[in-house]
Amino acid sequence: MHDKINTLLERMYRLKRVPQALLFYGKEGIGKKTKAFDLAKALLCLKGTFPACNTCPSCNRMNQFNQTPVEQLQVYSDKEAGKKVFLYLQGEHPDFIYLRPEKDEIKIDQVRGVRDFLNLKPALSNKKVVLIAPAESMNPYSQNALLKTLEEPPQDTHFILVANNLDNILSTVRSRCYLVEFRELSREDIKNITGIRDEEILELCEGSITKASELLHKTHIIKLAKLVLSGSALELYSASSQVEKMDYDDQKLFLEVLGTMLHKKLLQDKEKWEFYEPIIDRIAFVLDNLKRGVKLSLFLFCVNISLTEVKK
């Protein structure tokens, strides 16, 4: 899995030419963040090995980070009297922080908090590492604040940004990072990693380990998508009601599965692309605006009506 990327990172490491800012990008759930953490661990490893030795005090603390509940890793700053501001995650390793959104967004105060971390000298390792994921959750103000640091980064610090959507990263930020593209995984990769053999799940997961694992435990979402595409009016009403009651993550997964199924239909019936393409585009639009409170039941009825027209 990602053999070329492993070779690239190992060569950089052995030649001592790891860029001070790297940007890993590609589809969600294909191992970018895991690879970023592994690189961070190697950069901090006291024995200077790639992959990291996994036995030195630095590696032990990095491994402990992954095993600690998020609530115990959260670092806050008192910006105002009586008000705590979330900054980032940090465990027992003094030279590693993980910058991530508290809810949906990485805010400028969090990036400013990273600057305070950068002013410190490494306490355990020879370097410091800042992992930022998902990097696109930084708003424009946060990205511009980070840009000032990326222009003149401390010599002892590496930034590793992880993005699912490269288009949402400012071009000025991208230009100051070494870009590493992660391709989607093959079905064989997914099979070997997850042990999943269900061909339908392997097709619908679109090369994502995360999505494959979710669909394995949420097969009802696949059934609901099928009902929306071809069910009766009564079945559609039942499916729409269930979708409305889902939390955001499940609704997002449902819409992604629905879009993938429609794309498959488009490939099978290319003569009707002018009917399918607008529906797929609308699903993508709803996905982008899902957090704004879209009435999904009404939208799904519209999708069903549009598909009825396609079948005529």
Short mmCIF file of the C-alpha atoms (twelve columns), coordinates in Angstrom:
data_MODEL
# 
_entry.id   MODEL 
# 
loop_
_atom_site.group_PDB 
_atom_site.id 
_atom_site.type_symbol 
_atom_site.label_atom_id 
_atom_site.label_alt_id 
_atom_site.label_comp_id 
_atom_site.label_asym_id 
_atom_site.label_seq_id 
_atom_site.Cartn_x 
_atom_site.Cartn_y 
_atom_site.Cartn_z 
_atom_site.pdbx_PDB_model_num 
ATOM 1   C CA . MET A 1   0.000   0.000  0.000   1 
ATOM 2   C CA . HIS A 2   1.457   3.384  -1.076  1 
ATOM 3   C CA . ASP A 3   4.834   1.751  -1.803  1 
ATOM 4   C CA . LYS A 4   6.031   4.676  -3.928  1 
ATOM 5   C CA . ILE A 5   5.224   7.137  -1.148  1 
ATOM 6   C CA . ASN A 6   7.043   4.973  1.394   1 
ATOM 7   C CA . THR A 7   10.098  4.917  -0.870  1 
ATOM 8   C CA . LEU A 8   9.950   8.686  -1.382  1 
ATOM 9   C CA . LEU A 9   9.690   9.464  2.329   1 
ATOM 10  C CA . GLU A 10  12.411  7.001  3.251   1 
ATOM 11  C CA . ARG A 11  14.790  8.509  0.666   1 
ATOM 12  C CA . MET A 12  14.102  12.014 1.968   1 
ATOM 13  C CA . TYR A 13  14.688  10.851 5.509   1 
ATOM 14  C CA . ARG A 14  17.952  9.033  4.837   1 
ATOM 15  C CA . LEU A 15  19.312  11.974 2.835   1 
ATOM 16  C CA . LYS A 16  18.199  14.349 5.620   1 
ATOM 17  C CA . ARG A 17  16.145  16.306 3.113   1 
ATOM 18  C CA . VAL A 18  12.648  16.053 4.555   1 
ATOM 19  C CA . PRO A 19  10.962  19.378 3.652   1 
ATOM 20  C CA . GLN A 20  9.920   21.563 6.541   1 
ATOM 21  C CA . ALA A 21  6.374   21.648 5.198   1 
ATOM 22  C CA . LEU A 22  4.671   18.712 3.495   1 
ATOM 23  C CA . LEU A 23  1.096   18.478 2.261   1 
ATOM 24  C CA . PHE A 24  -0.401  14.990 1.934   1 
ATOM 25  C CA . TYR A 25  -3.547  15.086 -0.186  1 
ATOM 26  C CA . GLY A 26  -6.018  12.633 -1.669  1 
ATOM 27  C CA . LYS A 27  -9.383  11.025 -1.102  1 
ATOM 28  C CA . GLU A 28  -10.617 10.674 2.465   1 
ATOM 29  C CA . GLY A 29  -9.887  7.407  4.255   1 
ATOM 30  C CA . ILE A 30  -6.920  6.124  2.233   1 
ATOM 31  C CA . GLY A 31  -4.233  6.269  4.913   1 
ATOM 32  C CA . LYS A 32  -2.872  9.828  4.621   1 
ATOM 33  C CA . LYS A 33  -3.138  10.701 8.302   1 
ATOM 34  C CA . THR A 34  -1.642  7.367  9.373   1 
ATOM 35  C CA . LYS A 35  1.326   7.923  7.060   1 
ATOM 36  C CA . ALA A 36  1.699   11.494 8.343   1 
ATOM 37  C CA . PHE A 37  1.795   10.262 11.940  1 
ATOM 38  C CA . ASP A 38  4.348   7.590  11.032  1 
ATOM 39  C CA . LEU A 39  6.571   10.225 9.433   1 
ATOM 40  C CA . ALA A 40  6.188   12.479 12.482  1 
ATOM 41  C CA . LYS A 41  7.205   9.587  14.734  1 
ATOM 42  C CA . ALA A 42  10.290  8.895  12.602  1 
ATOM 43  C CA . LEU A 43  11.316  12.570 12.608  1 
ATOM 44  C CA . LEU A 44  11.140  12.566 16.404  1 
ATOM 45  C CA . CYS A 45  12.689  9.115  16.897  1 
ATOM 46  C CA . LEU A 46  15.771  9.263  19.143  1 
ATOM 47  C CA . LYS A 47  17.482  6.479  17.208  1 
ATOM 48  C CA . GLY A 48  17.036  8.283  13.884  1 
ATOM 49  C CA . THR A 49  15.478  5.398  11.966  1 
ATOM 50  C CA . PHE A 50  12.816  5.195  9.271   1 
ATOM 51  C CA . PRO A 51  10.424  3.636  10.017  1 
ATOM 52  C CA . ALA A 52  10.726  4.784  13.631  1 
ATOM 53  C CA . CYS A 53  12.318  2.311  16.048  1 
ATOM 54  C CA . ASN A 54  9.168   2.019  18.206  1 
ATOM 55  C CA . THR A 55  11.284  1.393  21.305  1 
ATOM 56  C CA . CYS A 56  12.891  4.691  22.304  1 
ATOM 57  C CA . PRO A 57  11.229  7.084  24.821  1 
ATOM 58  C CA . SER A 58  10.076  9.338  21.955  1 
ATOM 59  C CA . CYS A 59  8.385   6.502  20.049  1 
ATOM 60  C CA . ASN A 60  6.791   5.201  23.240  1 
ATOM 61  C CA . ARG A 61  5.228   8.589  23.896  1 
ATOM 62  C CA . MET A 62  4.010   8.878  20.304  1 
ATOM 63  C CA . ASN A 63  2.422   5.432  20.534  1 
ATOM 64  C CA . GLN A 64  0.819   6.460  23.810  1 
ATOM 65  C CA . PHE A 65  -0.670  9.497  22.056  1 
ATOM 66  C CA . ASN A 66  -2.671  7.193  19.777  1 
ATOM 67  C CA . GLN A 67  -3.970  5.205  22.735  1 
ATOM 68  C CA . THR A 68  -5.074  8.184  24.843  1 
ATOM 69  C CA . PRO A 69  -8.695  9.445  24.753  1 
ATOM 70  C CA . VAL A 70  -9.012  12.744 22.879  1 
ATOM 71  C CA . GLU A 71  -10.450 14.460 25.959  1 
ATOM 72  C CA . GLN A 72  -7.159  13.928 27.796  1 
ATOM 73  C CA . LEU A 73  -5.086  15.385 24.942  1 
ATOM 74  C CA . GLN A 74  -6.925  18.683 24.504  1 
ATOM 75  C CA . VAL A 75  -4.908  21.822 25.236  1 
ATOM 76  C CA . TYR A 76  -6.712  25.078 25.967  1 
ATOM 77  C CA . SER A 77  -5.673  28.702 26.328  1 
ATOM 78  C CA . ASP A 78  -7.407  31.365 28.396  1 
ATOM 79  C CA . LYS A 79  -7.977  34.090 25.843  1 
ATOM 80  C CA . GLU A 80  -10.541 35.870 27.949  1 
ATOM 81  C CA . ALA A 81  -11.319 35.717 31.630  1 
ATOM 82  C CA . GLY A 82  -13.362 32.608 32.301  1 
ATOM 83  C CA . LYS A 83  -13.332 31.457 28.673  1 
ATOM 84  C CA . LYS A 84  -11.288 28.514 27.458  1 
ATOM 85  C CA . VAL A 85  -10.142 28.449 23.828  1 
ATOM 86  C CA . PHE A 86  -9.273  25.065 22.310  1 
ATOM 87  C CA . LEU A 87  -5.835  25.063 20.670  1 
ATOM 88  C CA . TYR A 88  -4.657  21.565 19.707  1 
ATOM 89  C CA . LEU A 89  -3.997  18.034 20.932  1 
ATOM 90  C CA . GLN A 90  -0.815  17.176 22.784  1 
ATOM 91  C CA . GLY A 91  0.099   14.113 24.791  1 
ATOM 92  C CA . GLU A 92  3.201   13.327 26.836  1 
ATOM 93  C CA . HIS A 93  5.543   14.120 23.945  1 
ATOM 94  C CA . PRO A 94  6.607   17.757 24.389  1 
ATOM 95  C CA . ASP A 95  7.702   18.130 20.756  1 
ATOM 96  C CA . PHE A 96  4.550   17.025 18.931  1 
ATOM 97  C CA . ILE A 97  1.163   18.653 18.538  1 
ATOM 98  C CA . TYR A 98  -1.851  17.755 16.412  1 
ATOM 99  C CA . LEU A 99  -3.822  20.746 15.166  1 
ATOM 100 C CA . ARG A 100 -7.408  19.782 14.357  1 
ATOM 101 C CA . PRO A 101 -10.822 21.453 14.421  1 
ATOM 102 C CA . GLU A 102 -12.715 21.452 17.679  1 
ATOM 103 C CA . LYS A 103 -15.973 21.224 15.717  1 
ATOM 104 C CA . ASP A 104 -15.928 22.060 12.028  1 
ATOM 105 C CA . GLU A 105 -13.188 24.648 11.732  1 
ATOM 106 C CA . ILE A 106 -9.592  25.370 12.699  1 
ATOM 107 C CA . LYS A 107 -9.679  28.984 13.827  1 
ATOM 108 C CA . ILE A 108 -7.032  31.678 13.820  1 
ATOM 109 C CA . ASP A 109 -6.573  31.511 17.619  1 
ATOM 110 C CA . GLN A 110 -5.485  27.885 17.215  1 
ATOM 111 C CA . VAL A 111 -2.852  28.814 14.634  1 
ATOM 112 C CA . ARG A 112 -1.604  31.549 16.956  1 
ATOM 113 C CA . GLY A 113 -1.353  28.906 19.678  1 
ATOM 114 C CA . VAL A 114 0.908   26.889 17.375  1 
ATOM 115 C CA . ARG A 115 3.253   29.879 17.145  1 
ATOM 116 C CA . ASP A 116 3.765   29.754 20.909  1 
ATOM 117 C CA . PHE A 117 4.697   26.073 20.568  1 
ATOM 118 C CA . LEU A 118 7.205   26.966 17.841  1 
ATOM 119 C CA . ASN A 119 9.005   29.403 20.138  1 
ATOM 120 C CA . LEU A 120 10.000  26.507 22.414  1 
ATOM 121 C CA . LYS A 121 13.181  24.495 21.923  1 
ATOM 122 C CA . PRO A 122 12.798  20.717 21.408  1 
ATOM 123 C CA . ALA A 123 12.687  19.129 24.854  1 
ATOM 124 C CA . LEU A 124 12.973  15.398 24.091  1 
ATOM 125 C CA . SER A 125 13.777  14.978 20.402  1 
ATOM 126 C CA . ASN A 126 16.018  16.998 18.107  1 
ATOM 127 C CA . LYS A 127 13.017  18.346 16.204  1 
ATOM 128 C CA . LYS A 128 9.410   19.411 16.675  1 
ATOM 129 C CA . VAL A 129 6.472   18.340 14.480  1 
ATOM 130 C CA . VAL A 130 3.083   19.973 13.874  1 
ATOM 131 C CA . LEU A 131 0.467   17.703 12.273  1 
ATOM 132 C CA . ILE A 132 -2.552  19.522 10.793  1 
ATOM 133 C CA . ALA A 133 -5.575  17.464 9.717   1 
ATOM 134 C CA . PRO A 134 -7.847  18.003 7.960   1 
ATOM 135 C CA . ALA A 135 -5.919  21.016 6.697   1 
ATOM 136 C CA . GLU A 136 -8.856  22.284 4.636   1 
ATOM 137 C CA . SER A 137 -10.789 22.883 7.869   1 
ATOM 138 C CA . MET A 138 -8.605  25.954 8.411   1 
ATOM 139 C CA . ASN A 139 -10.606 29.001 7.389   1 
ATOM 140 C CA . PRO A 140 -8.926  31.584 5.107   1 
ATOM 141 C CA . TYR A 141 -7.845  33.688 8.099   1 
ATOM 142 C CA . SER A 142 -6.220  30.651 9.725   1 
ATOM 143 C CA . GLN A 143 -4.465  29.671 6.506   1 
ATOM 144 C CA . ASN A 144 -3.113  33.179 6.044   1 
ATOM 145 C CA . ALA A 145 -1.897  33.180 9.637   1 
ATOM 146 C CA . LEU A 146 -0.141  29.853 9.045   1 
ATOM 147 C CA . LEU A 147 1.329   31.204 5.810   1 
ATOM 148 C CA . LYS A 148 3.472   33.680 7.725   1 
ATOM 149 C CA . THR A 149 5.019   30.794 9.651   1 
ATOM 150 C CA . LEU A 150 5.524   28.642 6.551   1 
ATOM 151 C CA . GLU A 151 7.401   31.470 4.858   1 
ATOM 152 C CA . GLU A 152 10.079  31.417 7.569   1 
ATOM 153 C CA . PRO A 153 9.660   28.178 9.540   1 
ATOM 154 C CA . PRO A 154 11.948  27.426 12.500  1 
ATOM 155 C CA . GLN A 155 14.798  25.182 11.374  1 
ATOM 156 C CA . ASP A 156 13.973  22.558 14.010  1 
ATOM 157 C CA . THR A 157 10.279  22.201 13.066  1 
ATOM 158 C CA . HIS A 158 8.383   20.212 10.433  1 
ATOM 159 C CA . PHE A 159 4.774   20.830 9.393   1 
ATOM 160 C CA . ILE A 160 2.751   17.944 7.961   1 
ATOM 161 C CA . LEU A 161 -0.609  19.005 6.510   1 
ATOM 162 C CA . VAL A 162 -3.210  16.398 5.537   1 
ATOM 163 C CA . ALA A 163 -6.000  17.405 3.143   1 
ATOM 164 C CA . ASN A 164 -8.935  15.535 1.630   1 
ATOM 165 C CA . ASN A 165 -9.693  18.412 -0.735  1 
ATOM 166 C CA . LEU A 166 -6.672  20.189 -2.170  1 
ATOM 167 C CA . ASP A 167 -8.868  22.834 -3.826  1 
ATOM 168 C CA . ASN A 168 -9.782  24.197 -0.387  1 
ATOM 169 C CA . ILE A 169 -6.152  24.939 0.456   1 
ATOM 170 C CA . LEU A 170 -5.013  28.429 -0.532  1 
ATOM 171 C CA . SER A 171 -2.571  28.426 -3.438  1 
ATOM 172 C CA . THR A 172 -0.152  30.480 -1.351  1 
ATOM 173 C CA . VAL A 173 -0.113  27.743 1.309   1 
ATOM 174 C CA . ARG A 174 0.214   24.964 -1.281  1 
ATOM 175 C CA . SER A 175 3.161   26.693 -2.918  1 
ATOM 176 C CA . ARG A 176 5.117   26.591 0.345   1 
ATOM 177 C CA . CYS A 177 4.585   22.873 0.895   1 
ATOM 178 C CA . TYR A 178 6.026   19.783 -0.748  1 
ATOM 179 C CA . LEU A 179 2.944   18.076 -2.221  1 
ATOM 180 C CA . VAL A 180 2.528   14.322 -1.844  1 
ATOM 181 C CA . GLU A 181 -0.458  12.830 -3.656  1 
ATOM 182 C CA . PHE A 182 -2.113  9.696  -2.268  1 
ATOM 183 C CA . ARG A 183 -3.976  7.677  -4.895  1 
ATOM 184 C CA . GLU A 184 -7.107  5.759  -3.989  1 
ATOM 185 C CA . LEU A 185 -6.527  2.183  -2.943  1 
ATOM 186 C CA . SER A 186 -7.328  -0.763 -5.194  1 
ATOM 187 C CA . ARG A 187 -9.929  -3.370 -4.297  1 
ATOM 188 C CA . GLU A 188 -7.121  -5.788 -3.506  1 
ATOM 189 C CA . ASP A 189 -5.568  -3.249 -1.133  1 
ATOM 190 C CA . ILE A 190 -8.904  -2.805 0.646   1 
ATOM 191 C CA . LYS A 191 -9.389  -6.574 0.854   1 
ATOM 192 C CA . ASN A 192 -5.921  -7.133 2.305   1 
ATOM 193 C CA . ILE A 193 -6.172  -4.319 4.828   1 
ATOM 194 C CA . THR A 194 -9.750  -4.779 6.032   1 
ATOM 195 C CA . GLY A 195 -10.517 -8.407 5.212   1 
ATOM 196 C CA . ILE A 196 -13.740 -7.273 3.506   1 
ATOM 197 C CA . ARG A 197 -14.809 -9.522 0.632   1 
ATOM 198 C CA . ASP A 198 -18.242 -8.079 -0.140  1 
ATOM 199 C CA . GLU A 199 -17.972 -6.888 -3.774  1 
ATOM 200 C CA . GLU A 200 -20.746 -4.326 -3.386  1 
ATOM 201 C CA . ILE A 201 -18.998 -2.658 -0.447  1 
ATOM 202 C CA . LEU A 202 -15.661 -2.759 -2.265  1 
ATOM 203 C CA . GLU A 203 -17.251 -0.955 -5.200  1 
ATOM 204 C CA . LEU A 204 -19.136 1.637  -3.164  1 
ATOM 205 C CA . CYS A 205 -16.228 2.520  -0.861  1 
ATOM 206 C CA . GLU A 206 -14.337 4.109  -3.797  1 
ATOM 207 C CA . GLY A 207 -10.922 3.045  -2.582  1 
ATOM 208 C CA . SER A 208 -11.408 4.328  0.980   1 
ATOM 209 C CA . ILE A 209 -10.560 2.115  3.976   1 
ATOM 210 C CA . THR A 210 -12.649 4.301  6.251   1 
ATOM 211 C CA . LYS A 211 -15.721 4.152  4.043   1 
ATOM 212 C CA . ALA A 212 -15.386 0.392  3.515   1 
ATOM 213 C CA . SER A 213 -15.298 -0.194 7.271   1 
ATOM 214 C CA . GLU A 214 -18.294 2.099  7.815   1 
ATOM 215 C CA . LEU A 215 -20.369 0.379  5.131   1 
ATOM 216 C CA . LEU A 216 -19.523 -3.034 6.563   1 
ATOM 217 C CA . HIS A 217 -21.213 -2.025 9.812   1 
ATOM 218 C CA . LYS A 218 -23.916 0.153  8.232   1 
ATOM 219 C CA . THR A 219 -25.334 -1.969 5.427   1 
ATOM 220 C CA . HIS A 220 -28.744 -0.392 6.087   1 
ATOM 221 C CA . ILE A 221 -27.420 2.770  4.396   1 
ATOM 222 C CA . ILE A 222 -26.839 0.828  1.177   1 
ATOM 223 C CA . LYS A 223 -30.386 -0.574 1.377   1 
ATOM 224 C CA . LEU A 224 -31.849 2.905  1.900   1 
ATOM 225 C CA . ALA A 225 -29.976 4.262  -1.134  1 
ATOM 226 C CA . LYS A 226 -31.364 1.432  -3.259  1 
ATOM 227 C CA . LEU A 227 -34.907 2.209  -2.079  1 
ATOM 228 C CA . VAL A 228 -34.520 5.858  -3.079  1 
ATOM 229 C CA . LEU A 229 -33.352 4.832  -6.545  1 
ATOM 230 C CA . SER A 230 -35.953 2.211  -7.327  1 
ATOM 231 C CA . GLY A 231 -38.443 1.836  -4.475  1 
ATOM 232 C CA . SER A 232 -42.181 2.466  -4.474  1 
ATOM 233 C CA . ALA A 233 -43.656 5.709  -3.143  1 
ATOM 234 C CA . LEU A 234 -44.345 4.066  0.229   1 
ATOM 235 C CA . GLU A 235 -40.810 2.656  0.460   1 
ATOM 236 C CA . LEU A 236 -39.379 6.030  -0.540  1 
ATOM 237 C CA . TYR A 237 -41.337 7.743  2.240   1 
ATOM 238 C CA . SER A 238 -40.032 5.237  4.780   1 
ATOM 239 C CA . ALA A 239 -36.431 5.582  3.551   1 
ATOM 240 C CA . SER A 240 -36.599 9.393  3.540   1 
ATOM 241 C CA . SER A 241 -37.919 9.437  7.103   1 
ATOM 242 C CA . GLN A 242 -35.032 7.240  8.259   1 
ATOM 243 C CA . VAL A 243 -32.463 9.417  6.504   1 
ATOM 244 C CA . GLU A 244 -33.862 12.560 8.154   1 
ATOM 245 C CA . LYS A 245 -33.271 10.996 11.599  1 
ATOM 246 C CA . MET A 246 -29.620 10.131 10.903  1 
ATOM 247 C CA . ASP A 247 -26.747 12.156 12.312  1 
ATOM 248 C CA . TYR A 248 -24.566 14.225 10.003  1 
ATOM 249 C CA . ASP A 249 -21.904 11.550 9.404   1 
ATOM 250 C CA . ASP A 250 -24.456 8.919  8.373   1 
ATOM 251 C CA . GLN A 251 -26.324 11.361 6.135   1 
ATOM 252 C CA . LYS A 252 -23.032 12.250 4.468   1 
ATOM 253 C CA . LEU A 253 -22.212 8.567  3.943   1 
ATOM 254 C CA . PHE A 254 -25.716 7.947  2.559   1 
ATOM 255 C CA . LEU A 255 -25.428 10.759 0.002   1 
ATOM 256 C CA . GLU A 256 -21.962 9.580  -1.060  1 
ATOM 257 C CA . VAL A 257 -23.304 6.045  -1.609  1 
ATOM 258 C CA . LEU A 258 -26.298 7.417  -3.504  1 
ATOM 259 C CA . GLY A 259 -24.016 9.472  -5.742  1 
ATOM 260 C CA . THR A 260 -21.745 6.484  -6.413  1 
ATOM 261 C CA . MET A 261 -24.729 4.298  -7.346  1 
ATOM 262 C CA . LEU A 262 -26.007 6.937  -9.754  1 
ATOM 263 C CA . HIS A 263 -22.574 7.321  -11.310 1 
ATOM 264 C CA . LYS A 264 -22.542 3.579  -11.905 1 
ATOM 265 C CA . LYS A 265 -25.917 3.852  -13.630 1 
ATOM 266 C CA . LEU A 266 -24.544 6.681  -15.757 1 
ATOM 267 C CA . LEU A 267 -21.639 4.505  -16.900 1 
ATOM 268 C CA . GLN A 268 -24.050 1.678  -17.757 1 
ATOM 269 C CA . ASP A 269 -26.417 3.919  -19.673 1 
ATOM 270 C CA . LYS A 270 -24.249 6.661  -21.186 1 
ATOM 271 C CA . GLU A 271 -26.927 7.632  -23.702 1 
ATOM 272 C CA . LYS A 272 -28.890 9.212  -20.844 1 
ATOM 273 C CA . TRP A 273 -25.988 11.137 -19.333 1 
ATOM 274 C CA . GLU A 274 -27.897 14.414 -19.751 1 
ATOM 275 C CA . PHE A 275 -30.490 13.079 -17.281 1 
ATOM 276 C CA . TYR A 276 -28.134 11.516 -14.740 1 
ATOM 277 C CA . GLU A 277 -25.466 14.226 -14.636 1 
ATOM 278 C CA . PRO A 278 -27.716 17.005 -13.202 1 
ATOM 279 C CA . ILE A 279 -28.932 14.641 -10.463 1 
ATOM 280 C CA . ILE A 280 -25.366 13.701 -9.522  1 
ATOM 281 C CA . ASP A 281 -24.431 17.401 -9.493  1 
ATOM 282 C CA . ARG A 282 -27.368 18.178 -7.173  1 
ATOM 283 C CA . ILE A 283 -26.277 15.432 -4.770  1 
ATOM 284 C CA . ALA A 284 -22.770 16.942 -4.708  1 
ATOM 285 C CA . PHE A 285 -24.280 20.374 -4.016  1 
ATOM 286 C CA . VAL A 286 -26.375 19.015 -1.129  1 
ATOM 287 C CA . LEU A 287 -23.301 17.273 0.293   1 
ATOM 288 C CA . ASP A 288 -21.414 20.579 0.305   1 
ATOM 289 C CA . ASN A 289 -24.298 22.310 2.067   1 
ATOM 290 C CA . LEU A 290 -25.450 19.489 4.340   1 
ATOM 291 C CA . LYS A 291 -24.385 21.253 7.533   1 
ATOM 292 C CA . ARG A 292 -26.630 24.186 6.676   1 
ATOM 293 C CA . GLY A 293 -29.756 22.180 7.361   1 
ATOM 294 C CA . VAL A 294 -30.962 20.760 4.038   1 
ATOM 295 C CA . LYS A 295 -34.394 19.091 4.069   1 
ATOM 296 C CA . LEU A 296 -33.247 15.706 2.803   1 
ATOM 297 C CA . SER A 297 -36.654 14.046 2.618   1 
ATOM 298 C CA . LEU A 298 -37.880 16.654 0.117   1 
ATOM 299 C CA . PHE A 299 -34.637 16.431 -1.840  1 
ATOM 300 C CA . LEU A 300 -34.856 12.635 -2.082  1 
ATOM 301 C CA . PHE A 301 -38.401 12.829 -3.440  1 
ATOM 302 C CA . CYS A 302 -37.105 15.207 -6.124  1 
ATOM 303 C CA . VAL A 303 -34.332 12.729 -6.957  1 
ATOM 304 C CA . ASN A 304 -36.866 9.922  -7.223  1 
ATOM 305 C CA . ILE A 305 -39.106 11.972 -9.526  1 
ATOM 306 C CA . SER A 306 -36.128 12.864 -11.742 1 
ATOM 307 C CA . LEU A 307 -35.169 9.186  -11.998 1 
ATOM 308 C CA . THR A 308 -38.730 8.318  -12.941 1 
ATOM 309 C CA . GLU A 309 -38.362 10.688 -15.877 1 
ATOM 310 C CA . VAL A 310 -35.106 8.972  -16.877 1 
ATOM 311 C CA . LYS A 311 -36.851 5.586  -17.077 1 
ATOM 312 C CA . LYS A 312 -39.523 6.819  -19.472 1 
# 
